[in-house]
Structure formats: C-alpha cells, structure tokens
C-alpha cells in the first residue's frame, strides 16, 4: 500500500493525468522526468515519484511539464511523502 493511502491524507497534486485506454497516457504539470526506458517511465510530481510501467513505452511528446506516453500500460503508481502537497 502506498505511503499516501497509509497516511490517511488527501493529496493535492499539481498534475493532471488522463488515461486513454490502456495504450496512451497524458501527464500535465510534472516537475521532472527522472527515468525512462521501454518498461518504466518515472516522473516527480508534487513531491511524489510517479511510476508508469508497461511494455514498449515511448514518450511521444515531452515539453514544459507535459508528456504523452504510448505503449502497453500495465501499472500507474505514486510513492513518497509529498508533504508539501498533502493536508491533514
């Protein structure tokens, strides 16, 4: 279970995520891209590490905190504390 769910806090993320089926994802408002290969793409968003895993992942678009990912999406995960964007 993620730290966010265990904490009972509500996340206020500055990012927008949109899944378009299982083959495309739009991310808007991330802070940085920290890892990228065909099986995993990682972003920092609001103090959280956001991890997308799958097969054949590609960044089709990447500019100014916006990205479009394509491939077979298997999982989407948040981890970390993200205190600056959570409230009691």
N, CA and C of each residue as an Amber inpcrd file, in Angstrom:
protein
   264
   0.8570000  -1.1760000   0.0000000   0.0000000   0.0000000   0.0000000
   0.9030000   1.2390000   0.0000000   0.5300000   2.2690000  -0.7350000
   1.3540000   3.4700000  -0.8330000   1.3590000   4.2500000   0.4770000
   2.4210000   5.0700000   0.6590000   2.5170000   5.9250000   1.8420000
   1.3250000   6.8680000   1.9260000   0.8510000   7.3400000   0.7880000
  -0.2810000   8.2700000   0.7590000  -1.5280000   7.6170000   1.3420000
  -1.8250000   6.3960000   0.9400000  -3.0210000   5.7190000   1.4500000
  -2.8770000   5.3790000   2.9280000  -1.6830000   4.9800000   3.3560000
  -1.4560000   4.6510000   4.7570000  -1.6120000   5.8790000   5.6480000
  -1.2220000   7.0590000   5.1360000  -1.2330000   8.2710000   5.9520000
  -2.6400000   8.7940000   6.2290000  -3.5940000   8.4590000   5.3770000
  -4.9460000   8.9810000   5.5250000  -5.0660000  10.4320000   5.0900000
  -4.0160000  10.9730000   4.4510000  -4.0320000  12.3600000   3.9920000
  -4.6130000  12.4340000   2.5850000  -5.1020000  13.5940000   2.2530000
  -5.6470000  13.8300000   0.9230000  -4.5680000  14.4860000   0.0710000
  -4.2960000  13.9480000  -1.0810000  -3.2740000  14.5070000  -1.9680000
  -3.8660000  15.6360000  -2.8010000  -3.1100000  16.6880000  -2.9320000
  -3.4620000  17.7800000  -3.8240000  -2.3020000  17.8800000  -4.8080000
  -2.3940000  17.1260000  -5.8720000  -1.3040000  17.0760000  -6.8440000
  -1.4540000  18.1730000  -7.8800000  -0.3300000  18.7890000  -8.2550000
  -0.3770000  19.8150000  -9.2850000  -0.4150000  19.2260000 -10.6930000
  -0.5400000  17.9160000 -10.7910000  -0.5150000  17.2360000 -12.0900000
  -1.9050000  16.7750000 -12.4990000  -2.0630000  16.6770000 -13.8010000
  -3.2850000  16.1350000 -14.3930000  -2.8780000  14.8730000 -15.1430000
  -3.5950000  13.7880000 -14.9130000  -3.3380000  12.5130000 -15.5790000
  -4.5880000  12.1000000 -16.3360000  -4.4070000  11.6720000 -17.5550000
  -5.5400000  11.1800000 -18.3470000  -5.1280000   9.8850000 -19.0320000
  -5.8680000   8.8170000 -18.7360000  -5.6530000   7.5330000 -19.4050000
  -6.5730000   7.4640000 -20.6070000  -6.0130000   7.0920000 -21.7120000
  -6.7940000   6.9200000 -22.9400000  -6.7100000   5.4490000 -23.3130000
  -7.5700000   4.6680000 -22.6630000  -7.4990000   3.2220000 -22.8230000
  -6.2790000   2.6960000 -22.1010000  -5.7240000   1.6280000 -22.6080000
  -4.5470000   1.0230000 -21.9860000  -3.2790000   1.3380000 -22.7730000
  -3.4100000   2.1520000 -23.8220000  -2.2660000   2.3790000 -24.7010000
  -1.7450000   3.8050000 -24.7320000  -2.3800000   4.7180000 -23.9930000
  -1.9100000   6.0990000 -24.0250000  -2.2330000   6.8110000 -22.7150000
  -1.3060000   7.6650000 -22.2770000  -1.4970000   8.4580000 -21.0670000
  -0.9660000   9.8660000 -21.3090000  -1.7430000  10.8470000 -20.8720000
  -1.3410000  12.2460000 -20.9070000  -1.0110000  12.6620000 -19.4810000
   0.1300000  13.3220000 -19.2950000   0.5110000  13.8740000 -17.9950000
   0.8090000  15.3490000 -18.2160000   0.2210000  16.2020000 -17.3820000
   0.4240000  17.6470000 -17.4930000   0.7550000  18.2010000 -16.1080000
   1.8540000  18.9340000 -16.0070000   2.2050000  19.6010000 -14.7620000
   3.2680000  18.9090000 -13.9240000   3.9910000  17.9260000 -14.4810000
   5.0320000  17.2700000 -13.6940000   6.2560000  18.1740000 -13.5580000
   7.0530000  17.9090000 -12.5130000   8.2360000  18.7220000 -12.2350000
   9.4640000  18.2620000 -13.0040000   9.6770000  16.9470000 -13.0640000
  10.8430000  16.4480000 -13.7910000  10.6570000  14.9920000 -14.1920000
  11.3360000  14.6270000 -15.2610000  11.4140000  13.2480000 -15.7240000
  12.6780000  12.6660000 -15.0960000  12.5590000  11.5660000 -14.3550000
  13.7220000  11.0240000 -13.6630000  14.1740000   9.6580000 -14.1600000
  13.4130000   9.0310000 -15.0340000  13.8130000   7.7490000 -15.5970000
  12.9320000   7.3850000 -16.7710000  13.5620000   6.7390000 -17.7660000
  12.8010000   6.4080000 -18.9680000  13.4520000   5.2370000 -19.6830000
  12.6960000   4.1690000 -19.8590000  13.0660000   3.0950000 -20.7770000
  11.7640000   2.4560000 -21.2640000  11.8670000   1.4040000 -22.0430000
  10.6500000   0.8510000 -22.6510000   9.7460000   0.1060000 -21.6770000
  10.2060000  -0.1240000 -20.4460000   9.3930000  -0.8240000 -19.4440000
   8.9260000   0.0680000 -18.2960000   9.5760000   1.2390000 -18.0930000
   9.2110000   2.0980000 -16.9710000   9.5730000   3.5560000 -17.2610000
   8.6340000   4.4430000 -16.9310000   8.8620000   5.8820000 -17.0410000
   8.5250000   6.4820000 -15.6860000   9.4520000   7.3310000 -15.1360000
   9.2660000   7.9000000 -13.8020000   9.3330000   9.4240000 -13.8550000
   8.3890000  10.0450000 -13.1340000   8.2860000  11.4980000 -13.0390000
   8.2570000  11.9080000 -11.5750000   8.6390000  13.1420000 -11.2820000
   8.3890000  13.7500000  -9.9790000   7.2140000  14.7020000 -10.1620000
   6.2300000  14.5550000  -9.2820000   5.0210000  15.3700000  -9.3600000
   4.5410000  15.6760000  -7.9510000   4.6090000  16.9280000  -7.5470000
   4.1220000  17.3260000  -6.2310000   4.8260000  16.6440000  -5.0810000
   6.1120000  16.3430000  -5.2360000   6.8530000  15.6750000  -4.1810000
   6.7110000  14.1600000  -4.1940000   5.9290000  13.6110000  -5.0980000
   5.7590000  12.1700000  -5.2360000   6.5320000  11.6660000  -6.4430000
   6.9920000  10.4330000  -6.3570000   7.5090000   9.7380000  -7.5190000
   6.3150000   9.0630000  -8.1790000   6.0950000   9.3460000  -9.4350000
   5.0050000   8.7390000 -10.2000000   5.6500000   7.7930000 -11.2030000
   5.2730000   6.5170000 -11.1160000   5.8880000   5.4890000 -11.9380000
   4.8310000   4.8440000 -12.8380000   5.1290000   4.7840000 -14.1250000
   4.2670000   4.1100000 -15.0930000   5.0610000   2.9260000 -15.6260000
   4.4830000   1.7250000 -15.5450000   5.1630000   0.5370000 -16.0310000
   4.3470000  -0.1220000 -17.1210000   5.0490000  -0.7940000 -18.0360000
   4.3770000  -1.4730000 -19.1290000   5.3830000  -2.0490000 -20.0900000
   4.9640000  -2.1940000 -21.3320000   5.8200000  -2.7380000 -22.3900000
   5.8050000  -1.8150000 -23.5940000   6.9630000  -1.6450000 -24.1950000
   7.0770000  -0.8090000 -25.3910000   6.7370000   0.6510000 -25.1300000
   7.0250000   1.1450000 -23.9210000   6.6760000   2.5250000 -23.5770000
   7.5470000   3.5100000 -24.3450000   6.9060000   4.5470000 -24.8530000
   7.5870000   5.6050000 -25.5900000   7.0310000   6.9470000 -25.1610000
   7.8970000   7.9260000 -25.0850000   7.4580000   9.3080000 -24.8770000
   7.2160000   9.9020000 -26.2600000   5.9650000  10.0490000 -26.6320000
   5.6220000  10.6000000 -27.9390000   5.7300000  12.1170000 -27.9440000
   5.5510000  12.7300000 -26.7600000   5.6300000  14.1850000 -26.6380000
   6.1830000  14.4930000 -25.2530000   7.1110000  15.4470000 -25.1710000
   7.6800000  15.8620000 -23.8940000   8.1080000  17.3120000 -24.0250000
   7.4170000  18.2080000 -23.2830000   7.7420000  19.6300000 -23.3530000
   7.0800000  20.3650000 -22.2030000   7.8530000  21.1430000 -21.4680000
   7.3380000  22.0770000 -20.4610000   6.3500000  21.4470000 -19.4830000
   6.7360000  20.3160000 -18.8760000   5.8880000  19.6760000 -17.8770000
   4.7340000  18.8820000 -18.4380000   4.7310000  18.6570000 -19.7370000
   3.6730000  17.8730000 -20.3850000   4.3100000  16.6850000 -21.0990000
   3.6080000  15.5560000 -21.0730000   4.1010000  14.3650000 -21.7610000
   2.9230000  13.5260000 -22.2480000   3.1460000  12.8500000 -23.3620000
   2.2190000  11.8390000 -23.8560000   3.0110000  10.5440000 -23.9510000
   2.5420000   9.5030000 -23.2300000   3.1760000   8.1940000 -23.2260000
   2.3320000   7.2480000 -24.0690000   3.0210000   6.3890000 -24.8130000
   2.3150000   5.3540000 -25.5790000   3.0040000   4.0270000 -25.3660000
   2.2450000   2.9660000 -25.4640000   2.7210000   1.6110000 -25.2640000
   1.6230000   0.8200000 -24.5800000   1.9660000  -0.3310000 -24.0490000
   1.0060000  -1.1230000 -23.2870000   1.2070000  -0.7660000 -21.8160000
   0.2290000  -0.0550000 -21.2360000   0.3230000   0.4070000 -19.8470000
  -0.1720000  -0.6850000 -18.9030000   0.6950000  -1.1020000 -17.9780000
   0.3360000  -2.1480000 -17.0180000   0.0310000  -1.5990000 -15.6340000
   0.7620000  -0.5620000 -15.2020000   0.5200000  -0.0280000 -13.8590000
   0.9050000   1.4480000 -13.7770000   0.3190000   2.1060000 -12.7820000
   0.4990000   3.5340000 -12.5140000   0.5730000   3.6530000 -11.0020000
   1.6780000   4.2020000 -10.4750000   1.9040000   4.1520000  -9.0260000
   2.4820000   5.4690000  -8.4980000   2.0280000   5.8560000  -7.2930000
   2.5800000   7.0010000  -6.5710000   3.3850000   6.4560000  -5.4030000
   4.5150000   7.0930000  -5.0890000   5.2370000   6.7500000  -3.8700000
   5.9520000   7.9890000  -3.3510000   6.2500000   7.9820000  -2.0630000
   6.9260000   9.1070000  -1.4450000   6.0330000   9.7910000  -0.4350000
   6.5360000  10.8490000   0.1190000   5.8280000  11.5680000   1.1760000
   4.9690000  12.6950000   0.6410000   5.5050000  13.5360000  -0.2030000
   4.7310000  14.6120000  -0.7980000   4.1060000  15.5720000   0.1860000
   4.7670000  15.8250000   1.3270000   4.1530000  16.6350000   2.3790000
   3.7030000  18.0050000   1.8980000   4.4650000  18.6210000   1.0190000
   4.1020000  19.9770000   0.6210000   2.7750000  20.0440000  -0.1240000
   2.2680000  18.8920000  -0.5550000   1.0280000  18.8660000  -1.3050000
  -0.0440000  18.0080000  -0.6570000   0.1150000  17.6880000   0.6350000
  -0.9000000  16.9370000   1.3700000  -1.3740000  17.7820000   2.5370000
  -2.5730000  17.5410000   2.9400000  -3.0910000  18.2510000   4.1130000
  -3.7650000  17.2590000   5.0350000  -3.7750000  17.5690000   6.3090000
  -4.3930000  16.6900000   7.3220000  -5.8880000  16.6190000   7.1120000
